[in-house]
């Protein structure tokens, strides 16, 4: 969380940081396309440092956290996922969007991380991606390549061989302008193709970044540990993990239906529990010592004592009014 603050403030000391500096830093991060949650976390680190230096109350007391959206993404239903991937094969101009989408769904990678992948970041022998450039410091990580992602890598490799784009420094998704492919530069965007694809699939409003949310959702539903999910997805804290994990409506419905079914089972019932016929045998010689079991204030306690002592005379539990 200190990478970007260091880059912005440089060698400036805490004593020289002003309110205007803090506001400028926040605006600088907004212009870079960073979301309010990350900016608030970075500002939180700065705030803690300045509080320790007894400076925050002088320059930052009036700076409030940015408003964070309640919903930051969505997870696909199984039918939507299948339809999206099937539809992506129908047009050659959606080829890059399809391959990038499969990588996102199988690695949790962000769009910017996929665009910046070079062949030196792909270990074909051990089947591991190395993310060297990300939005956050925690985003720099290694991700195992599963079978679906490996199939995409093979397809990209075969395509790259056609234009000699397999050098270690070349990008998996190279730039293409005016029909000329330049593997030394990354692709800028597949936004238009993605918009057309989601429209054709009938999934309006689905952002490419939502595929990352979907992947994290599936990891959470697979019972993977929080540490595993954070390691794969590059989250910096359990709080961020909670923001990105989604429970789909159908899962919520099934969970509540289970509660409804559970309510139909025979539960604890004091009337059933104290019906005539609940008999425990009691030895006659202990009746006088422990009191009478009928019409007393604590018949349940007596029943427990009777069971523990191994009484042999029949004890009838009666309901106390």
C-alpha positions in Angstrom: 0.0 0.0 0.0 3.0 2.3 0.1 4.2 1.9 -3.5 2.0 4.6 -5.0 2.3 7.1 -2.0 6.1 6.7 -2.3 6.0 7.4 -6.0 3.8 10.5 -5.5 5.5 12.1 -2.5 9.0 11.0 -3.3 11.5 12.3 -0.6 9.0 14.7 0.9 8.9 14.4 4.7 5.7 13.9 6.7 6.2 17.4 8.3 6.0 19.0 4.9 2.9 17.2 3.6 -0.1 19.6 3.4 -3.8 19.1 3.0 -3.4 20.1 -0.6 -0.8 17.4 -1.1 -3.1 14.7 0.3 -6.0 15.9 -1.9 -3.8 16.0 -4.9 -2.6 12.4 -4.2 -6.1 11.2 -4.1 -7.1 12.9 -7.3 -4.0 11.5 -9.0 -5.0 8.0 -8.1 -8.6 8.6 -9.3 -7.3 9.8 -12.6 -5.2 6.6 -12.9 -8.5 4.6 -12.8 -8.0 3.2 -9.3 -11.2 2.4 -7.4 -12.2 4.1 -4.1 -11.6 1.0 -2.0 -7.9 0.9 -2.9 -7.5 4.7 -2.6 -9.1 4.6 0.9 -6.7 1.8 1.9 -3.7 3.8 0.7 -5.0 6.9 2.5 -5.4 4.8 5.6 -1.7 3.9 5.5 -0.8 7.6 5.2 -3.2 8.5 7.9 -1.6 6.0 10.4 1.9 7.3 9.6 0.9 10.9 10.1 -1.0 10.2 13.3 2.1 8.6 14.7 4.0 11.7 13.7 1.3 13.9 15.4 0.5 15.5 12.1 -2.8 14.1 10.9 -5.0 16.3 13.0 -3.3 19.4 11.5 -3.7 18.5 7.8 -6.1 15.6 7.3 -8.8 15.9 9.9 -11.3 17.2 7.3 -10.4 14.6 4.6 -13.2 12.0 4.5 -12.9 8.6 2.9 -14.3 8.2 -0.6 -17.7 6.6 -0.9 -17.3 3.0 -1.9 -19.9 1.3 -4.0 -22.1 -1.3 -2.3 -21.8 -3.7 -5.2 -18.6 -4.0 -7.1 -19.4 -6.8 -9.5 -21.4 -9.8 -10.3 -21.0 -13.5 -10.7 -22.4 -15.4 -13.7 -24.8 -18.2 -13.5 -23.6 -21.5 -15.0 -25.9 -21.0 -18.0 -24.6 -17.5 -18.6 -21.0 -18.7 -18.5 -21.6 -21.5 -21.0 -23.5 -19.2 -23.3 -20.9 -16.4 -23.2 -18.0 -18.8 -24.1 -20.0 -20.5 -26.8 -21.0 -17.2 -28.4 -17.4 -15.9 -28.3 -16.4 -18.6 -30.8 -18.9 -17.4 -33.4 -16.9 -14.3 -34.6 -13.2 -14.1 -35.4 -13.0 -10.5 -34.2 -13.9 -11.7 -30.7 -10.9 -14.0 -30.6 -8.8 -11.9 -28.2 -11.8 -11.2 -25.9 -12.6 -14.9 -25.8 -9.0 -16.0 -24.9 -8.6 -13.2 -22.4 -12.0 -14.1 -20.8 -11.0 -17.7 -20.4 -7.8 -16.6 -18.6 -9.7 -14.3 -16.3 -12.2 -17.0 -15.4 -9.5 -19.5 -14.6 -6.9 -17.3 -13.0 -8.7 -14.4 -11.3 -6.4 -12.0 -13.3 -7.4 -8.5 -14.0 -7.6 -7.2 -17.6 -4.5 -5.1 -17.1 -2.6 -8.1 -15.8 -3.6 -10.2 -18.8 -2.6 -7.4 -21.2 0.9 -7.1 -19.6 1.7 -10.8 -19.7 4.9 -11.5 -21.6 6.3 -14.9 -22.6 8.9 -14.6 -19.9 6.0 -14.5 -17.4 4.8 -18.0 -18.5 6.6 -21.1 -17.3 5.4 -23.8 -19.6 7.4 -26.5 -17.7 6.0 -25.9 -14.3 2.7 -24.3 -15.6 2.8 -21.1 -13.7 2.0 -17.4 -14.5 4.2 -14.7 -12.9 2.3 -11.5 -12.5 5.0 -8.8 -12.3 2.8 -5.7 -12.9 -0.5 -5.1 -11.2 -2.7 -2.4 -9.7 -1.5 -3.2 -6.2 1.7 -4.5 -4.6 -0.2 -7.6 -3.4 -1.2 -8.2 -7.1 2.4 -9.2 -7.9 2.1 -13.0 -7.5 2.4 -16.4 -9.1 -0.7 -18.3 -10.3 -0.8 -22.0 -11.3 -2.0 -22.6 -14.8 -5.0 -25.1 -14.9 -6.0 -27.1 -18.0 -8.4 -24.5 -19.4 -5.8 -21.7 -19.1 -3.0 -23.9 -20.5 -5.2 -24.6 -23.6 -5.3 -20.8 -24.1 -1.6 -20.5 -23.7 -1.0 -23.1 -26.4 -3.4 -21.3 -28.7 -1.6 -18.0 -28.2 1.8 -19.7 -28.6 0.8 -21.2 -32.0 -0.6 -17.8 -33.1 2.6 -16.0 -32.0 4.8 -18.4 -34.0 3.1 -17.2 -37.1 4.4 -13.6 -36.7 7.6 -14.4 -34.8 6.2 -13.1 -31.5 7.6 -15.8 -29.1 10.6 -14.0 -27.7 10.7 -13.7 -23.9 10.0 -10.0 -24.0 7.1 -10.3 -26.4 3.5 -9.9 -25.2 0.9 -12.7 -25.3 -1.6 -10.2 -26.5 0.4 -8.0 -28.8 -0.7 -4.6 -30.2 -2.2 -4.5 -33.6 -2.7 -1.3 -35.5 -3.6 -0.9 -39.1 -3.2 -4.6 -39.7 0.4 -4.6 -38.3 1.1 -6.8 -35.3 3.8 -5.4 -32.9 4.6 -8.1 -30.2 6.9 -5.6 -28.4 3.8 -3.6 -27.3 0.8 -4.8 -25.4 -2.8 -4.7 -26.8 -4.5 -1.5 -25.6 -8.1 -2.8 -25.3 -10.7 -5.4 -26.4 -13.5 -3.2 -25.1 -15.5 -2.9 -28.4 -15.3 -6.7 -29.0 -16.3 -7.4 -25.4 -19.3 -5.0 -25.7 -20.5 -6.7 -28.9 -19.9 -10.2 -27.4 -21.9 -9.6 -24.2 -24.7 -8.0 -26.2 -24.9 -11.0 -28.5 -24.9 -13.3 -25.5 -27.7 -11.4 -23.9 -25.7 -10.5 -20.8 -26.1 -6.7 -20.8 -23.9 -4.7 -18.5 -21.4 -7.5 -17.9 -17.9 -5.9 -17.5 -14.8 -7.8 -18.3 -13.7 -7.2 -14.7 -16.8 -9.2 -13.5 -15.0 -12.3 -14.8 -12.5 -11.9 -12.0 -15.4 -11.5 -9.5 -16.9 -14.7 -10.9 -13.6 -16.6 -10.6 -13.2 -15.5 -6.9 -16.8 -16.5 -6.3 -16.2 -20.0 -7.6 -13.0 -20.3 -5.5 -15.0 -19.3 -2.4 -17.8 -21.8 -3.2 -15.2 -24.5 -3.7 -14.4 -24.2 0.0 -10.8 -23.0 -0.7 -9.3 -21.3 2.3 -9.2 -17.5 2.6 -5.4 -17.6 2.4 -5.5 -19.6 -0.8 -8.0 -17.3 -2.4 -6.0 -14.2 -1.4 -2.8 -15.8 -2.7 -4.3 -16.6 -6.1 -6.3 -13.4 -6.5 -3.7 -11.0 -5.0 -5.9 -9.5 -2.3 -4.3 -7.5 0.4 -6.7 -8.3 3.3 -9.7 -10.4 4.3 -11.7 -7.2 4.1 -11.0 -6.9 0.4 -11.7 -10.6 -0.1 -15.2 -10.1 1.5 -15.9 -7.3 -1.0 -15.0 -9.4 -4.0 -16.6 -12.7 -2.9 -20.2 -13.1 -4.0 -22.9 -15.5 -2.9 -25.3 -16.0 -5.8 -29.0 -15.7 -5.3 -29.6 -19.4 -6.1 -27.2 -20.4 -3.3 -28.9 -18.0 -0.9 -32.3 -19.6 -1.9 -31.0 -23.1 -1.4 -29.6 -22.2 2.0 -32.9 -20.8 3.2 -34.8 -23.7 1.7 -32.7 -26.0 3.8 -33.8 -24.0 6.9 -37.4 -24.5 5.8 -37.0 -28.2 5.4 -35.3 -28.4 8.8 -38.2 -26.8 10.4 -40.4 -29.7 9.3 -38.5 -32.2 11.4 -39.6 -33.0 14.9 -37.8 -30.6 17.2 -37.6 -30.3 21.0 -41.1 -30.2 22.5 -41.6 -29.9 26.2 -45.1 -31.3 25.9 -43.8 -34.4 24.0 -40.8 -34.6 26.3 -43.0 -34.8 29.4 -45.8 -37.1 28.2 -47.1 -39.8 30.4 -45.2 -42.9 29.7 -41.7 -41.4 29.9 -40.7 -43.9 32.5 -37.5 -44.3 34.5 -37.2 -47.0 37.2 -36.5 -45.8 40.7 -35.4 -47.7 43.8 -38.0 -47.4 46.5 -35.5 -46.8 49.3 -34.3 -43.5 47.8 -37.7 -41.9 47.4 -37.8 -40.5 50.9 -34.1 -39.4 50.7 -34.5 -37.4 47.5 -38.2 -36.3 47.8 -41.2 -37.3 45.8 -40.9 -37.1 42.0 -44.6 -36.2 41.4 -46.0 -32.7 41.7 -42.6 -31.2 42.6 -41.0 -28.0 41.3 -38.0 -29.8 39.7 -39.2 -33.0 38.2 -36.5 -32.8 35.4 -33.7 -32.5 38.0 -35.1 -35.4 39.8 -35.3 -37.4 36.6 -31.6 -36.7 36.0 -30.6 -37.7 39.5 -32.7 -40.9 39.1 -30.9 -41.8 35.9 -27.5 -41.2 37.3 -28.2 -43.2 40.4 -29.6 -46.1 38.5 -33.0 -46.1 40.2 -35.1 -49.2 39.6 -38.6 -48.2 40.5 -40.8 -46.9 37.7 -40.8 -43.0 37.6 -43.6 -41.3 35.8 -42.8 -37.8 34.5 -45.7 -35.4 34.9 -46.2 -32.1 33.2 -45.9 -29.2 35.7 -48.4 -26.4 35.3 
